[in-house]
Amino acid sequence: MITFSNAIRESMPKTLSSLPLLSISILDYKDELAVKNNAFALFCEKNGLPVPEEVIASPRPRCYRTTTKRRAVFENGSFALVFGEDDDRSEYAEPLEPEEHLAIYRFVESYLKKPVFKALAEAMNWLIIRGSYKRRSVIFNVCEMNASVVRKLKLMAEHLNSANLGVFSAHVYFDPTRSDYYLEALRPVNALAFKTLFGPKDLSLDLGEIRLKYPVTGFSQINESQIPNLLLKAKEFLQPNPEEHMLDLYCGYGLFSLGIGKNAKSTFGVEWEGPSIEYAKNSARFLKRLNTKFLAGKIDGEFVEKRIPKFREPEVVLLDPPRKGVEQGVIPALAKRSPKRVLHVFCGTDEIPRSVNQWRIAHYQVSKIQPLDLFPGTPHLETMILFEKAER
């Protein structure tokens, strides 16, 4: 057994082996790709997995992140926006961020250093930027929402709205716990959690023929340039067609359901986050996808068995869970449905062996392994694994 981080270490040039893993970002991209290809092949070999395909390169290997963040620090009367995690060092992470984001951080920081903005500076937890390469939304995460803070937020929003920085909306997110999670999941009871300062309350993703909208606090891939490859490979592997139904677990705002599910007999998407599901439903109505349905719920074995409709016709399954992987019982429950093909998308590489073993126990075998470099400059990959029924 070997972790992907250790495989990266073994594949790194000796001159970088003692540096943080994020030092991979200082390599030329062709050299970084070589490291990742060697590391992932080693990871698969040591964990008893089939030989993978070559890593699909990112069209935009630097300055690609559409979501970035800074922690707000106010000490000894001085304000600063800084990188917030030990392994997210600015000398390695900053080259991965668009210059437009850096300009927004400098702009906001320059105002919050002024005495007139002291109340807001003291209340700040994080400043987050989200959106696309063309349009950006700014989120102020604060621990207080008193009258003084609200006035300064409105004033700050006016400055942002009038600046030529490509900011089309601004919002405030209330997190009195000052948590390390920059969009706190445990929202306070009986308190304002989210407020729009100006602009729309949603973000959008253009996929050529269609545009999908999603909530500003909802999950979306941070590498917009790689999403077309993600959809293209998913469609190639899963092959949704009019003779088969498509089940899309952890569907978010409908990226795969609406991006590749058009030709399926029907598409059924499930996501635990209610706001994203509502956007998926709205997009399906707008696109007139009458064969596409969505349901919100906590995805576990019981939910799969009791809440997801069973079809008489053949079924294909796509699941794209968070980095920690699926809940216990989900894979056996899916296998009981006897899908013809399963496309399991992994954000956490080290989760792959555990899930593959569960699929093998359920009599499904690995057909193809396709890594994609969704996170250039970091020791991470997105990996698609196609499973098909094993012959008994």
N, C-alpha and C positions, 0 to 999 in steps of 0.2 A: 504494500500500500504506500502511496505517496500523495501528498497534497499538491495542488496546482502551484501554490506559492513556492514550495520546495523545488518543484520542477522548473519554475521560472529561474530560481536561484542557480540551479545546475546548468541552465542554458545561457545565463548572462555572461558577458565578457568578464574576465577575471578582474579587470580594472574597476568594474562596478559592483563586484560581488559583495563587498562590505558595506555598500551604501543602501539606503532605504529602497524598497522595491519600486517606489515611484520614480527612481532614477532612470527607469526604462524610458521615460519621456524625453531624456536628453539624447537618446540615440536617433540617428536618421531613421525614418519610418521603415525603410526596407530592411534595416538591421533589426528594428523592433519586431517586425513581422517574422523574420527568421527566428528570433528568440521564441516568439509565441508558438510558431509552428513546431519547433523542436520540443518546447516544453509540453505542449498539448499531446504530441505523439508519445512522449515519454510518460506522461500522466496516464494515457490510455493503455500503454503497454504494461505498466506496473500495476494497473488496476484491473487487468484482464478484460479490457474492452477491445473491440475491433479497431483496425487502422482507420483513423478519421480522414475526411477530406481536408484539403488545404484551407487555412483560415481565409475567409472572405475579407479583403482589405476594406478599410473605411474610406469612402470617397473624400472625406474631410478629416485627415488624421490629427490636425491641431486646430485650436480655436473652434471646436465643434460643439461644446456643451451649451445646450439651450436652457438648462437649469443650473444656476450657480448660487452661492450664498456666502455671506460674511457674518461672523459673530460680532456683535456690538460690545465694545469695552469702554466703560467710563470710570476712570481712576484718577484720583488727585486732581479733579477738575478738568481732565483732558479726555477727549473722545477719539476713538479709532475704530475702524472696521478691519477685522483680522480674520485669517483662516482659523477655523474652529476646532479642527481635529488634529491629533498628534501626527497622523500619517498623511495628512493633506497639506504638506509643506508648500509654501507659496512658490519657491523656486522651481518646483516640479509641476504643481497644479495650475499655476497661472497661465502657462503657455497653452493649456487646453481650453481656455476660456476666450470667447470672442472679445475683441478690442472694445466693442460697443458696451459690453458689460463692465469692463474696467473703467470706462469713461463715466458710466452711471454711478459706480461706487465712489469714484473721486469726487463727482459732483455732489452727491448726498453727504459724504463725509465733510466736505468743505463747509456746508451749511450747518451740520450738527456740531461742528467745532465752535460755532459762534455762541456767545453767552445767551443770546435771545432764544436759542433752541435748547437750552439746558434741560428743561423739563422733559422734552422728547428724548434727548440723548441719554438721560438717566433711566428712562423707561424702556429703551430699546433692548431686545434680545438678539434678533437677527435681522438682516436685510437680505431678501431673496429676490432673484430675478428669474423669470420664467417666460416662455413664449416660443418664438420661432427665430430664424435668422433675420427676418425682416421686421417683426413686431415684437415688442417686449412689454412685459407686465412686471411691476415692482410691488413687493409685499413687505410691509413693515410689521415685524413680529414684536409685540410690546407686552410688558408685564403689568402695565397700568393703563386705564382708560378714563382718567379724570378729565375735568373740563379743560385744564391747561394743556394736557397732552393732546386732546382732541383738536384744540385750536392750532397747535403747532403742526399736527399732522395735516390739517387742511392747508396751512400755509406752505408746508413742504410740498404738498401735492400740487399747489399752484405753480411753484417754481419748476417742478418736474414737467408739468403739462405744457409750460411755455418754452422749455428748453428744447433744443433740436437734438434729442437723444434717441429718437425712435421709441419712446415710451407711450403706449396707447392706453394704458390703464394703471391704476394704483389702488392698493387695498391695504387694510390693516387687519392683522390676525392677533387676537388677544390670548396670551398664554401667561397667566399669573404665576405658574410654577417655575418659570425660567428653565424649562427642560432643555436637555441636550438635543432633543428631536426638534428640528427647526420648524416643522408644521405639526404641532402637538396633536396626537390622536385623541387623548383624553381631554375633551373640551370641558371647560368649567360649567357647572350647573348654574342656571339662572344668571348667566352673564352673556354679554355680547361676544360671540366667538369670531365673527368675520364681518367686515364692513367695507364697502366700496367707496373709495375717495373720488375717483372719476373713471370714466370709460366702462367698457363691457365687463360682465362678471365671468366671462369664459375666455378660453383660448381656442385656437383652431389649428388644424393640421391639414395641409393640402396634399392630396394623393393623386394628382393629375385630374382624373374625371370627377372625383368627389372631394368634398371638404368635410372633415369631421370636427365637431366641437367637443370640448371637455371642460370640466370645472377648473378654475385656476388653482385649486388645491388638490386636484386629482392627479394620479400618476400618469406620466407619459414618458416614453423613451427620451433620454437626454441627447442622443445623437441623431438629429433629424436627417442627416445625410445618408445614414445607413438604413433607414426605415424601408425605402423601396426594395433593397436587397433582402431584407427580412421578410417582406410580404412575398416577393418573387420566389424565394426558396421555400417558404411555407406552402405556397400554392403548388409548386413543383412536387414536393414531398407528399402532401396530403391528398392532392387531386380531387377536390370536392366536385361532384357531378350530379346530374339530375336523378340518378338512381339511388343516391345515398343521402342520408341526413348528416348534418355536421353539428357536433357538440363542442362548444368553445367555453372551457372553464378558465376562470380568472380573466374574463374578457375585457375588464376595464370599460372604456367608453366605446368599445366595439371595433377596435383596430383590425383584428383578424376576421371577426364575423362579417363586418361590412367591407373589409378590404379584399377578402378572397372568397367569401361565402356565397356570392351572388348566384353561382351555378349549381349549388347544392339543392336537393329536393326541399330541404328546410334547414334553417340554422337556429340553434338555441344557445344563447350566451348566458353565463352566470358570473356574477361578481358580488363580493361581499359589500363593497362600498356603494351605498345608495345613490349619492349624487352622480357618480359616473354612469351607473345603470340608467338613470333618468335621461342623461345626455345620449346614451346609446339608443334608447327608445325614440327620442326625438329625431335623431339622425335617421333611424330606420323609417320613420313616418315621412320625413322630408324626402328621402331617396326612394320612397314607395316600395320598400322591400317588404312586401306582404308575407313573404315566407320566413321572415326573421323575427324571433321573439327573444326577450331578455327577462331575467329574473334575478333579484337581489337575495343573497343569503350567505350564511357562513358555510363554506365548502368543507365538509367532512364526509366520512363514509356514510353516515346515516342520511345526510342531505342528498348525496348522490343516489342512494337506493330509494328514498321515499319521495323526494321532491322533483326530481328531473323526469319528465315523461319518457316512457319507453316506446320505441318505434318498431313496427313490424318489418320495415325495410332495413337494409344494411346501414351501418352508421360508421362515421369516422370521427375521431376525437382529437382536439387540440387542447393542450393545457400549458399555460404560461404562468406558473405560480411565482411568488416572491422569492427572494434569494434563499430563504430558509427551507424552501421546498413545500411539498404537500403535507397535509395533516395525515396522521396514521389512519389507515382504512380507506383512503381515497382510491389508491391504485387497485386494490382488490375489488372494490365496488365498481370501478370502471371496467375491469376485466370481466366481471359477471355480465356486463352488457354485450360482451362479445363483439367489440368494434373490429372492423376489417383492418383499419390502420390507426395508429396513434402517433401523433407528433407531440413530443414532450420537449418544451423549451426551458432551458436551464440558464438562470442568471448567476447562480452560485455553482461554480465548476466542481467544488468538492462534494456537492450533494449528488452528483451524477452516479457514483458507484452504488450508493444506498438505494436510489430509485430504480436503477437498472436491475439490481438484485430482486426488488419487489416485482418488477415486470416479468422477470425470468421465472420466479415462483408461480406467477399467474399464467405461465405458458405463452409469453410473448418474447420475441427475440429481437435484438438490434439489427435493423436493416441498413441504416445509414447514419453517420455522425457528421454533422456540418457545423463547425465553429465559425462565428462571425465576430469581427473585431468591432464591437459596439462601444468599447471603452479604450480607445487609443491612449497611449501614455500612462496606462495603469496596468497592474498585473491581473486583469480580469478579461473574460470572454463571455459572449452569449453563445449558447450551444443548442442546436436543434438535433434531436435524436428521433429517428423514425423507427417505430416498433411495428412488427407484424406478427400474426399468430404463428407460433412454432408448431412444427409437425410432431405429433405424439407417436 
